[in-house]
Amino acid sequence: MAEALSSGERLCEVGGGITLCYETFGDSANPPLLLIQGLGMQMIGWPEEFCDQLAARGFFVVRFDNRDAGRSTHIRGRPPTVLQLVLRRIKPVRYRLTDMAGDAAGLVRALELGPVHVVGISMGGMIAQTLAAQHPELVRSLTSIMSNTGNRWKGQPALGVMRFLLRQAPEDREGYIAHTARVFAVIGSTGLPQDAEFVRERAARSYDRDADRAASGRQLGAVIASGDRTDELRRITAPTLVVHGTADRLVRPSGGMATTSAIRGARLMLIEGMGHDLPSAAWPELLDAIAGHAHAADQVPAAA
């Protein structure tokens, strides 16, 4: 059952004591397309204009806050320590990517969307991959953006970048906005214009929607605790598009290449100059690729 919020967002119980906050764009009669955000990001990281343009390409678009993000359920407990993260020994494990994919599956079922086109970015790509592997009946197609397989030697951060992942954001609003701007200045696109004002505006909105500064640490713990998922990715049967920026310093392009190699029939698309962000300069290429891939997947049963 979904509960409406004054902003137009809705809350939906998805099972296991988890409630997700979500929002929709476009005509519900169109094929559903689920957008999954990344580490420490809220659903508003998918810009409204981006969602509108996807909807205009013939989709019913759903974006949502993962657990431990935005207005969705937050998990109690301290995040892993820096030492645990560095040593990759997470105790206790609060949850794993499997649980986050289960949340997404619960949302799809609760909203009666049927099989959906799934698009995930960064950690959201890992969740989307897990959803496609563990709930194949719910996935029409998969688009994995700037993500990896969990292999410790593929798609790892460049030197000097990891410290930004390990640093908790300040508690005050202005400090949080400045911290977010610094992070994206480091990990963002270098061959395409960065949207610095957009980053600051989204950081301000994110701060106002969610006061839990420890949440992203618990999400990072879930990623590390999930380990190498390469064998699981080999089970994916949904048509898969892998997208990666050539200038990504947080999840280097080898992560996208490893993902492509692990998923049978997957296709790799590299965007020149794109980093670990979603710059508007890359939207035309990215939107056309997502829409084209999804529409092509919808034609497979009819062609057969």
VEXDREN-2710 file (C-alpha; in Angstrom, 1 decimal):
% VEXDREN-2710
k/r/px/py/pz
1/MET/0.0/0.0/0.0
2/ALA/1.3/3.4/-0.9
3/GLU/1.0/6.5/1.2
4/ALA/1.1/10.0/-0.5
5/LEU/3.3/12.8/0.8
6/SER/2.6/16.5/0.3
7/SER/5.5/16.8/-2.2
8/GLY/4.0/14.3/-4.6
9/GLU/6.3/11.6/-3.3
10/ARG/4.8/8.4/-1.9
11/LEU/5.7/5.8/0.7
12/CYS/5.4/2.1/0.0
13/GLU/5.9/-0.9/2.4
14/VAL/8.0/-3.5/0.5
15/GLY/8.4/-6.2/3.2
16/GLY/10.9/-7.0/5.9
17/GLY/10.0/-3.8/7.8
18/ILE/11.2/-1.6/5.0
19/THR/9.3/1.3/3.6
20/LEU/10.6/3.0/0.4
21/CYS/9.9/6.6/-0.7
22/TYR/9.3/6.8/-4.5
23/GLU/8.1/9.1/-7.2
24/THR/6.8/8.4/-10.7
25/PHE/7.0/10.2/-14.1
26/GLY/5.0/9.7/-17.3
27/ASP/2.1/7.5/-18.3
28/SER/1.5/4.3/-16.3
29/ALA/0.4/2.6/-19.4
30/ASN/3.9/2.7/-20.8
31/PRO/6.6/0.1/-20.1
32/PRO/7.9/0.6/-16.5
33/LEU/11.5/1.8/-16.0
34/LEU/13.1/1.7/-12.5
35/LEU/15.9/4.0/-11.6
36/ILE/18.3/3.0/-8.7
37/GLN/20.7/5.5/-7.2
38/GLY/24.2/5.0/-5.7
39/LEU/26.1/5.1/-2.5
40/GLY/24.9/7.9/-0.2
41/MET/22.7/9.3/-2.9
42/GLN/18.9/9.9/-2.8
43/MET/16.5/9.5/-5.6
44/ILE/16.7/13.2/-6.4
45/GLY/20.1/12.4/-7.8
46/TRP/18.2/11.4/-10.9
47/PRO/17.2/14.9/-12.0
48/GLU/13.6/15.6/-12.7
49/GLU/14.4/16.8/-16.2
50/PHE/16.3/13.5/-16.8
51/CYS/13.3/11.5/-15.6
52/ASP/10.9/13.6/-17.8
53/GLN/13.0/13.0/-20.8
54/LEU/13.0/9.3/-20.2
55/ALA/9.2/9.4/-19.8
56/ALA/9.0/11.4/-23.1
57/ARG/10.8/8.5/-24.8
58/GLY/7.9/6.2/-23.9
59/PHE/8.4/4.9/-20.3
60/PHE/6.7/5.0/-17.0
61/VAL/9.6/6.1/-14.8
62/VAL/10.0/5.2/-11.1
63/ARG/12.7/6.6/-8.9
64/PHE/13.1/5.8/-5.3
65/ASP/15.2/6.2/-2.1
66/ASN/17.2/3.1/-1.2
67/ARG/17.1/2.0/2.4
68/ASP/19.3/4.2/4.5
69/ALA/18.7/7.1/2.1
70/GLY/16.3/10.0/2.0
71/ARG/12.8/9.3/3.3
72/SER/13.0/5.6/3.1
73/THR/13.6/3.4/6.2
74/HIS/16.9/3.9/8.0
75/ILE/18.6/1.0/9.7
76/ARG/19.6/1.4/13.3
77/GLY/23.2/0.8/14.3
78/ARG/26.6/2.3/13.9
79/PRO/28.3/2.2/10.5
80/PRO/31.5/0.1/10.0
81/THR/34.7/1.7/11.3
82/VAL/37.3/3.0/8.9
83/LEU/39.6/0.1/9.8
84/GLN/36.8/-2.4/9.0
85/LEU/36.2/-0.8/5.7
86/VAL/39.9/-0.7/4.8
87/LEU/40.4/-4.4/5.9
88/ARG/37.1/-5.3/4.3
89/ARG/36.0/-7.0/7.5
90/ILE/32.5/-5.8/8.3
91/LYS/31.1/-6.7/11.8
92/PRO/28.3/-6.7/12.3
93/VAL/26.9/-6.8/8.8
94/ARG/23.7/-4.7/8.9
95/TYR/22.6/-5.8/5.4
96/ARG/23.9/-6.7/2.0
97/LEU/23.2/-5.8/-1.6
98/THR/20.9/-8.9/-1.7
99/ASP/18.7/-7.1/0.8
100/MET/18.7/-3.9/-1.1
101/ALA/17.8/-5.7/-4.3
102/GLY/15.0/-7.4/-2.3
103/ASP/13.7/-4.0/-1.4
104/ALA/13.6/-3.0/-5.1
105/ALA/11.8/-6.3/-5.9
106/GLY/9.3/-5.6/-3.2
107/LEU/8.6/-2.2/-4.6
108/VAL/8.0/-3.6/-8.1
109/ARG/5.6/-6.2/-6.7
110/ALA/3.8/-3.8/-4.4
111/LEU/3.2/-1.3/-7.3
112/GLU/2.2/-4.1/-9.6
113/LEU/4.6/-2.9/-12.2
114/GLY/5.3/-6.4/-13.7
115/PRO/8.7/-6.9/-15.3
116/VAL/10.6/-3.6/-15.4
117/HIS/13.5/-2.1/-17.2
118/VAL/16.1/-1.5/-14.5
119/VAL/18.8/1.3/-14.7
120/GLY/21.3/1.5/-11.8
121/ILE/24.1/3.9/-11.3
122/SER/27.3/3.1/-9.2
123/MET/26.0/1.1/-6.1
124/GLY/22.7/1.3/-7.8
125/GLY/24.2/-0.6/-10.7
126/MET/25.3/-3.3/-8.2
127/ILE/21.7/-3.5/-6.8
128/ALA/20.3/-3.6/-10.3
129/GLN/22.7/-6.5/-11.2
130/THR/21.6/-8.4/-8.1
131/LEU/18.0/-7.8/-8.9
132/ALA/18.4/-9.2/-12.4
133/ALA/20.4/-12.2/-11.1
134/GLN/18.1/-13.1/-8.2
135/HIS/14.7/-11.9/-9.5
136/PRO/14.9/-12.5/-13.3
137/GLU/11.1/-12.7/-13.6
138/LEU/11.0/-9.0/-12.6
139/VAL/13.6/-7.6/-15.1
140/ARG/12.9/-6.9/-18.8
141/SER/16.3/-5.3/-19.4
142/LEU/19.3/-4.1/-17.3
143/THR/21.4/-1.0/-17.7
144/SER/24.4/-0.9/-15.4
145/ILE/26.1/2.5/-15.2
146/MET/29.6/3.2/-13.7
147/SER/29.4/0.1/-11.6
148/ASN/31.5/-3.1/-11.0
149/THR/31.4/-6.7/-10.0
150/GLY/32.8/-6.5/-6.5
151/ASN/36.1/-7.9/-7.7
152/ARG/38.8/-6.3/-5.6
153/TRP/41.1/-5.7/-8.6
154/LYS/38.6/-4.3/-11.0
155/GLY/36.9/-0.9/-10.9
156/GLN/38.7/0.3/-7.8
157/PRO/39.2/4.0/-6.9
158/ALA/42.2/5.9/-8.1
159/LEU/44.8/6.8/-5.4
160/GLY/43.6/9.6/-3.2
161/VAL/39.9/9.1/-4.0
162/MET/39.1/6.5/-1.4
163/ARG/39.6/8.9/1.5
164/PHE/36.5/10.8/0.3
165/LEU/34.4/7.7/0.6
166/LEU/35.6/7.1/4.2
167/ARG/35.0/10.6/5.4
168/GLN/31.6/11.2/7.1
169/ALA/29.9/14.4/5.9
170/PRO/29.7/17.3/8.4
171/GLU/26.5/17.8/10.5
172/ASP/25.9/21.4/9.6
173/ARG/24.0/22.3/6.4
174/GLU/26.7/24.5/4.8
175/GLY/29.5/22.1/5.7
176/TYR/27.5/19.3/4.2
177/ILE/27.0/21.2/0.9
178/ALA/30.6/22.2/0.7
179/HIS/31.7/18.6/1.5
180/THR/29.5/17.2/-1.3
181/ALA/30.8/19.9/-3.8
182/ARG/34.4/18.9/-3.0
183/VAL/33.7/15.2/-3.5
184/PHE/32.1/15.7/-6.9
185/ALA/34.8/18.1/-7.9
186/VAL/37.3/15.2/-7.4
187/ILE/35.2/12.3/-8.8
188/GLY/33.2/14.2/-11.5
189/SER/33.8/14.5/-15.2
190/THR/36.9/16.1/-16.5
191/GLY/36.3/15.8/-20.2
192/LEU/32.8/17.2/-19.9
193/PRO/31.5/20.3/-18.1
194/GLN/30.7/19.7/-14.4
195/ASP/27.3/20.9/-13.1
196/ALA/28.7/22.5/-10.0
197/GLU/25.5/24.6/-9.2
198/PHE/23.4/21.5/-9.7
199/VAL/25.6/19.5/-7.2
200/ARG/25.2/22.2/-4.6
201/GLU/21.5/22.5/-5.1
202/ARG/21.0/18.7/-4.8
203/ALA/23.2/18.6/-1.8
204/ALA/21.0/21.3/-0.1
205/ARG/17.9/19.3/-0.9
206/SER/19.4/16.1/0.2
207/TYR/20.4/17.6/3.6
208/ASP/16.9/18.8/4.1
209/ARG/15.4/15.4/3.3
210/ASP/17.7/13.3/5.4
211/ALA/19.6/14.1/8.6
212/ASP/21.3/10.6/9.0
213/ARG/25.0/11.2/8.2
214/ALA/26.0/7.7/9.2
215/ALA/23.7/6.0/6.6
216/SER/26.2/6.0/3.7
217/GLY/28.7/4.2/5.9
218/ARG/26.2/1.4/6.4
219/GLN/25.6/1.3/2.7
220/LEU/29.3/1.1/2.0
221/GLY/29.5/-1.7/4.5
222/ALA/26.8/-3.6/2.5
223/VAL/28.8/-3.2/-0.7
224/ILE/32.0/-4.6/0.9
225/ALA/30.2/-7.3/2.8
226/SER/28.7/-8.6/-0.5
227/GLY/32.1/-9.4/-1.9
228/ASP/32.9/-10.5/-5.4
229/ARG/29.6/-11.1/-7.3
230/THR/31.1/-12.2/-10.6
231/ASP/29.7/-15.7/-10.4
232/GLU/26.3/-14.4/-9.6
233/LEU/26.4/-12.0/-12.6
234/ARG/26.9/-15.0/-14.9
235/ARG/23.4/-16.0/-14.2
236/ILE/21.8/-12.8/-15.6
237/THR/19.7/-13.5/-18.7
238/ALA/18.2/-10.0/-19.2
239/PRO/19.5/-8.0/-22.1
240/THR/22.3/-5.9/-20.6
241/LEU/23.9/-2.6/-21.4
242/VAL/27.0/-1.5/-19.5
243/VAL/27.8/2.2/-19.5
244/HIS/31.0/3.7/-18.1
245/GLY/32.8/7.1/-18.3
246/THR/36.4/7.0/-19.5
247/ALA/37.3/9.6/-16.8
248/ASP/35.8/7.8/-13.8
249/ARG/38.2/8.0/-10.9
250/LEU/35.9/6.5/-8.3
251/VAL/34.9/3.3/-10.1
252/ARG/37.5/3.0/-12.9
253/PRO/36.5/1.8/-16.3
254/SER/37.9/-1.7/-15.6
255/GLY/34.8/-2.2/-13.4
256/GLY/32.5/-1.7/-16.4
257/MET/34.7/-4.0/-18.5
258/ALA/34.6/-6.7/-15.9
259/THR/30.8/-6.4/-15.7
260/THR/30.5/-6.7/-19.4
261/SER/32.7/-9.8/-19.4
262/ALA/30.7/-11.4/-16.6
263/ILE/27.2/-11.0/-18.1
264/ARG/26.6/-13.1/-21.2
265/GLY/25.8/-11.0/-24.2
266/ALA/26.3/-7.7/-22.4
267/ARG/27.3/-4.7/-24.5
268/LEU/29.7/-2.0/-23.3
269/MET/29.3/1.7/-24.0
270/LEU/32.1/4.1/-23.0
271/ILE/31.3/7.9/-22.7
272/GLU/34.4/9.9/-23.4
273/GLY/35.3/12.3/-20.6
274/MET/32.5/11.3/-18.2
275/GLY/33.5/10.8/-14.6
276/HIS/31.5/9.5/-11.7
277/ASP/28.6/11.8/-12.1
278/LEU/25.7/12.5/-14.4
279/PRO/26.6/15.7/-16.3
280/SER/23.9/17.2/-18.5
281/ALA/26.4/17.2/-21.4
282/ALA/26.2/13.4/-21.4
283/TRP/22.4/13.2/-21.2
284/PRO/21.6/13.1/-25.0
285/GLU/23.9/10.1/-25.5
286/LEU/23.0/8.4/-22.3
287/LEU/19.2/8.9/-22.6
288/ASP/19.2/7.6/-26.2
289/ALA/21.3/4.6/-25.2
290/ILE/19.0/3.7/-22.2
291/ALA/15.8/4.1/-24.2
292/GLY/17.1/2.3/-27.3
293/HIS/18.3/-0.6/-25.2
294/ALA/15.0/-0.9/-23.3
295/HIS/12.8/-0.6/-26.4
296/ALA/14.9/-3.2/-28.2
297/ALA/14.5/-5.6/-25.3
298/ASP/10.7/-5.1/-25.5
299/GLN/10.7/-6.2/-29.1
300/VAL/12.5/-9.5/-28.4
301/PRO/9.4/-11.5/-27.4
302/ALA/7.4/-10.2/-30.3
303/ALA/10.2/-11.0/-32.7
304/ALA/10.5/-14.5/-31.3
END
